[in-house]
Amino acid sequence: MQTQTVPLTGPSPGTTRTLTRHYWGDRDARPKVYLQAGLHADEMPGPLALYHLMTLLDAAEAEGRITGNIVVVPLANPIGLSEWLLHKPVGRRDLEGAQNFNRGYPDLAALAGDALEGQLGPDGAENLRIIRKGFAQALAGITSDTEVDELRLRLIEESFDADHVLDLHCDHHAVMHLYASSAAPGTADLLCRCVGSKLALIEDLSGGNAFDEAHTAPWRALRARFPNHTIPDGCFSTTLEYRGQHDVSDPLAQGDALGLMAFLSGVGAVIGGPAPMHPAPEEAPLAGAVEFIAPMGGIVTWTTVPGDRVTEGQVLGHVTDPTTRLRIAITAPTTGLLFRQELWTSCLKGQGLCHVAGQDPRRQGELLSN
């Protein structure tokens, strides 16, 4: 293993942060697999899973079983890790500008597109090489105005040329699920069966240019811009939601690390890892994942749990106002899998309380939560 410590410019005099990357295998080997966790810095199941994965990678390296180029960034957000408010981690948005740490990554196709004019040919593999070189040059020309922009740049500069990008997150209360594009259904299925994802939410363009989509959308955009050239899907990328925020334990994380090793073996980055161990997931369009919005503020109680199959209109729980003794039912907004519920037992009017993944794509536009 090799370790690289990347300095981040501090936002004020006398302050600095660092980003740590760990490497296994030959830096020029393929496939390149990039894994990060903690981008939303109040979500700890992923970082603990990567802690245990690194032990497995050390053993594989000692036995000569690393055949790819594996990069692990176990804590991808040193800014968010240090931002607490009233004894609680904030994590999802920075305190200075309220920017979501998992939105607004560079649009590589837009940045590199003009420079690629006249460079592409009929060979898909050669075009892959040319495009990745173009992405590297475009990223080298970006300057960052804020601390969050610099973090985004430091993260994507290491991952943009990976064959596989896994961004590990978690939800509030949830079953294991993931977000992916339709570009590589076989790889998405393999990943789900390796890590035990119950649900795969599929969408090519979700909006907001989250970290995972910043690696897949450019290839789609360049195919549209250069329709007469063969342009492959250069990267499989996903957001893995490792259950809920309280699902943090060594036994869970050790199992999750084995699942990640199975995936690394399945894509050829490691020899001799465990085989996929879970059934195929349910698949649904991200546009079919519908949220129930609280009709009033109050106390939230549930009669269901994530993982339940529900039908539209079914009572899932209640919001109660004890001052007026009013109780309103939380009902399923569509038929499908109840895959997540909010963490807090109180709510404000207009707050999202849960999501049900259905097969009917009812939403358009920005599909990701803020």
C-alpha positions in Angstrom: 0.0 0.0 0.0 1.1 3.5 -0.7 -0.5 6.6 0.9 -0.7 10.1 -0.4 -1.6 13.1 1.7 -3.1 15.9 -0.3 -3.1 19.4 1.2 -6.3 21.5 1.0 -6.1 25.3 1.2 -7.6 26.6 4.4 -10.4 29.1 4.3 -8.7 31.5 6.6 -5.2 32.3 7.8 -3.7 29.6 10.0 -6.0 26.8 8.9 -5.3 23.8 6.6 -6.8 20.4 6.0 -5.6 17.3 4.2 -7.2 14.6 2.1 -5.7 11.1 2.4 -5.7 8.5 -0.4 -4.5 4.9 -0.2 -3.3 2.9 -3.2 -2.9 -0.8 -3.9 -1.5 -2.3 -7.1 0.2 -0.8 -10.1 -0.9 2.8 -10.7 -1.0 2.0 -14.5 -3.0 -1.2 -14.2 -6.5 -1.8 -15.3 -9.2 -1.9 -14.0 -8.8 1.1 -11.9 -11.3 1.0 -9.0 -11.9 4.1 -6.9 -13.8 3.9 -3.6 -14.6 6.7 -1.3 -16.8 7.2 1.8 -17.9 10.0 4.1 -18.6 12.6 1.4 -21.6 13.4 3.5 -19.6 13.6 6.7 -22.3 12.5 9.1 -22.6 9.1 7.4 -20.2 6.6 9.0 -21.2 3.1 7.8 -19.1 3.6 4.6 -15.9 4.8 6.3 -15.9 1.8 8.7 -16.5 -0.6 5.8 -13.5 0.8 4.0 -11.4 0.5 7.2 -12.1 -3.2 7.2 -11.6 -3.4 3.4 -8.2 -2.0 3.7 -7.1 -4.8 6.0 -8.4 -7.3 3.3 -6.5 -5.4 0.6 -3.3 -5.5 2.6 -3.6 -9.3 2.9 -4.3 -9.6 -0.8 -1.3 -7.4 -1.7 1.0 -9.5 0.6 -0.2 -12.6 -1.3 0.2 -11.1 -4.7 -3.5 -11.0 -5.6 -3.9 -7.4 -6.5 -4.1 -7.2 -10.3 -5.8 -3.8 -10.8 -5.3 -0.3 -9.5 -7.3 0.3 -6.3 -7.7 3.7 -4.7 -9.4 4.1 -1.4 -10.3 7.5 0.2 -11.9 6.4 3.5 -12.8 10.0 4.6 -13.6 12.1 1.6 -14.7 15.2 3.4 -12.4 16.7 6.0 -14.4 19.9 5.8 -17.6 18.3 6.8 -16.0 16.2 9.5 -15.0 19.3 11.4 -18.3 21.1 11.1 -20.6 20.5 14.1 -23.4 22.6 15.3 -24.9 22.5 18.8 -23.2 19.1 19.5 -24.4 17.5 16.3 -22.5 16.9 13.0 -23.9 18.8 10.0 -22.0 16.8 7.4 -24.4 17.1 4.4 -23.9 20.8 3.6 -21.0 23.2 4.4 -21.7 25.8 7.1 -20.3 28.7 5.1 -22.4 28.5 1.9 -24.9 25.6 2.6 -23.6 23.7 -0.5 -24.4 20.0 -0.6 -21.0 18.3 -0.7 -22.4 15.7 -3.2 -23.6 18.2 -5.8 -22.0 20.5 -8.4 -19.0 18.4 -9.6 -17.3 19.6 -12.8 -19.1 18.8 -16.1 -16.2 17.0 -17.8 -18.0 16.8 -21.2 -18.6 20.5 -21.3 -15.1 21.3 -20.1 -13.3 19.0 -22.6 -15.8 18.9 -25.5 -14.4 21.7 -27.6 -10.8 20.5 -27.3 -11.9 17.0 -28.5 -13.2 18.3 -31.8 -11.2 16.7 -34.6 -9.4 14.3 -32.3 -11.7 11.3 -32.2 -11.7 8.4 -34.7 -13.3 5.0 -35.3 -11.5 3.1 -32.6 -13.4 3.0 -29.3 -10.4 2.1 -27.2 -8.3 4.9 -28.6 -11.2 7.4 -28.2 -11.3 6.3 -24.5 -7.7 7.1 -24.1 -8.1 10.5 -25.9 -11.1 11.5 -23.9 -9.5 10.6 -20.6 -6.5 12.7 -21.6 -8.9 15.5 -22.5 -10.6 15.3 -19.1 -7.2 15.4 -17.3 -6.2 18.6 -19.2 -9.6 20.2 -18.5 -9.3 19.5 -14.8 -5.8 20.9 -14.7 -7.1 24.2 -16.0 -9.8 24.6 -13.3 -9.3 27.0 -10.4 -11.3 26.8 -7.2 -12.8 29.8 -5.6 -14.0 28.2 -2.4 -12.9 25.5 0.0 -15.7 23.2 -1.1 -14.9 23.7 -4.8 -11.3 22.8 -4.0 -12.4 19.6 -2.3 -14.6 18.6 -5.3 -11.6 19.2 -7.6 -9.2 17.1 -5.4 -11.6 14.2 -5.3 -12.5 14.1 -9.0 -8.9 14.6 -10.2 -8.1 11.1 -8.8 -11.3 9.4 -9.9 -12.1 10.7 -13.3 -10.1 8.1 -15.2 -11.3 5.1 -13.1 -13.2 2.2 -14.7 -15.3 1.8 -11.6 -16.2 4.5 -9.0 -18.0 3.5 -5.8 -19.2 6.4 -3.5 -20.3 5.0 -0.2 -23.1 6.8 1.7 -26.0 5.9 3.9 -29.5 7.1 4.5 -31.5 7.8 7.7 -33.3 4.5 8.3 -33.1 2.4 5.1 -32.4 -0.9 3.4 -29.2 -1.3 1.5 -29.7 0.3 -1.9 -27.8 2.0 -4.7 -28.1 4.6 -7.5 -26.7 4.0 -10.9 -27.1 4.8 -14.6 -28.4 2.4 -17.2 -24.9 2.3 -18.9 -23.6 -1.0 -17.4 -26.5 -3.2 -16.1 -24.3 -6.2 -15.7 -21.9 -4.4 -13.5 -24.7 -2.9 -11.4 -26.2 -6.4 -11.0 -22.9 -7.8 -10.0 -22.4 -5.0 -7.4 -25.8 -5.5 -5.9 -25.3 -9.3 -5.6 -21.9 -8.7 -4.0 -22.8 -6.1 -1.4 -26.4 -7.2 -0.8 -28.3 -4.2 -2.2 -32.0 -4.8 -2.0 -32.8 -2.1 -4.5 -31.2 -0.5 -7.6 -32.5 2.9 -8.5 -31.7 3.6 -12.2 -31.5 6.9 -13.9 -29.2 8.3 -16.5 -29.5 12.0 -15.5 -30.7 12.7 -12.0 -29.8 16.4 -11.9 -27.3 18.2 -9.7 -24.2 16.5 -11.1 -23.5 14.4 -8.0 -20.2 12.7 -7.7 -21.3 9.4 -9.2 -23.1 11.0 -12.1 -20.1 13.3 -12.9 -18.3 10.1 -14.0 -21.0 8.5 -16.1 -22.9 11.5 -17.7 -19.9 12.8 -19.6 -19.7 9.7 -21.8 -23.3 9.9 -22.6 -23.0 13.6 -23.5 -20.0 13.1 -25.7 -21.8 10.3 -27.6 -24.5 12.8 -28.3 -22.0 15.5 -29.4 -20.0 13.1 -31.6 -22.5 10.7 -33.0 -20.2 9.5 -35.8 -17.5 8.2 -33.5 -17.4 5.2 -31.3 -17.4 6.3 -27.7 -17.7 3.6 -25.0 -19.0 4.0 -21.5 -15.7 4.8 -19.8 -16.8 4.4 -16.2 -19.3 2.5 -14.1 -20.2 4.7 -11.1 -22.6 4.3 -8.3 -23.8 5.8 -5.0 -24.0 2.9 -2.5 -26.4 3.6 0.4 -25.2 1.5 3.4 -28.5 1.2 5.2 -29.1 3.9 7.9 -26.9 6.3 10.0 -27.1 4.1 13.1 -26.1 0.9 11.2 -22.5 1.3 12.4 -20.8 -1.8 13.9 -17.8 -3.9 13.2 -19.7 -7.1 12.3 -21.8 -5.2 9.7 -18.7 -3.4 8.3 -16.7 -6.6 8.1 -19.4 -8.2 6.1 -19.6 -5.1 3.9 -15.9 -5.2 3.3 -16.2 -8.8 2.1 -18.9 -7.7 -0.3 -16.6 -5.0 -1.7 -13.8 -7.6 -2.1 -16.2 -9.8 -4.0 -16.9 -6.9 -6.4 -13.2 -6.2 -6.8 -12.7 -9.8 -7.6 -15.7 -9.8 -10.0 -14.3 -6.9 -12.0 -10.8 -8.4 -12.1 -9.0 -6.0 -9.7 -8.3 -8.8 -7.2 -7.7 -12.5 -7.7 -9.4 -15.0 -5.4 -12.0 -12.8 -3.6 -15.3 -14.2 -2.3 -18.0 -14.9 -4.8 -21.2 -12.9 -5.0 -23.4 -14.0 -2.1 -26.8 -12.3 -2.4 -29.8 -12.5 -4.7 -30.4 -10.1 -7.5 -32.0 -6.8 -6.4 -35.3 -5.2 -7.2 -34.8 -2.6 -9.9 -36.8 0.6 -10.2 -36.5 4.0 -12.0 -35.3 6.8 -9.8 -38.2 8.8 -11.2 -40.5 6.2 -9.6 -39.2 6.8 -6.1 -41.9 9.0 -4.6 -41.7 10.8 -1.2 -44.4 11.4 1.3 -44.4 15.0 2.5 -45.5 15.9 6.0 -48.9 17.7 5.9 -48.2 19.3 9.4 -45.5 19.4 12.0 -45.6 17.0 14.9 -44.5 13.6 16.3 -43.7 10.9 13.8 -44.5 7.3 14.5 -44.3 4.3 12.1 -46.3 1.1 11.7 -43.9 0.0 9.0 -40.2 -0.4 8.5 -37.8 0.0 5.5 -38.0 -3.1 3.4 -41.7 -3.5 3.6 -43.7 -3.9 0.4 -46.6 -1.4 0.4 -49.5 -0.4 -1.8 -50.5 3.1 -2.7 -52.6 4.7 0.0 -51.6 2.2 2.7 -51.0 3.7 6.1 -47.3 3.6 7.0 -47.4 5.7 10.2 -48.8 8.9 11.6 -47.9 12.5 12.4 -49.4 13.6 15.7 -50.0 17.1 17.1 -50.6 16.6 20.8 -51.6 20.2 21.3 -54.7 19.9 19.0 -54.9 16.1 19.4 -54.9 15.9 15.6 -53.4 12.8 14.0 -52.8 12.5 10.2 -51.8 9.2 8.5 -48.6 8.9 6.6 -49.7 7.0 3.5 -47.8 5.2 0.7 -47.4 7.6 -2.2 -47.1 4.8 -4.7 -47.0 1.0 -4.7 -43.6 -0.6 -4.3 -40.8 -1.0 -1.8 -40.6 1.3 1.2 -36.8 1.7 1.2 -36.2 4.7 3.5 -37.6 6.6 6.4 -36.5 9.8 8.1 -34.3 9.6 11.2 -36.0 12.1 13.4 -39.1 11.4 15.5 -40.4 15.0 15.0 -41.0 16.8 11.8 -41.9 20.2 10.3 -44.7 20.8 7.8 -43.5 20.2 4.3 -40.7 17.8 5.3 -40.1 14.6 3.5 -40.7 11.6 5.7 -40.2 8.5 3.6 -39.7 7.1 0.0 -41.4 4.3 -1.8 -39.7 2.9 -4.9 -42.4 2.2 -7.5 -42.2 1.2 -11.2 -44.3 4.2 -12.4 -42.0 7.1 -13.2 -44.0 10.0 -11.7 -41.3 12.6 -11.2 -39.3 14.8 -13.6 -36.4 17.3 -13.3 -34.2 17.3 -10.3 -34.6 13.7 -8.9 -32.2 13.8 -6.0 -33.0 15.2 -2.5 -31.3 18.3 -1.4 
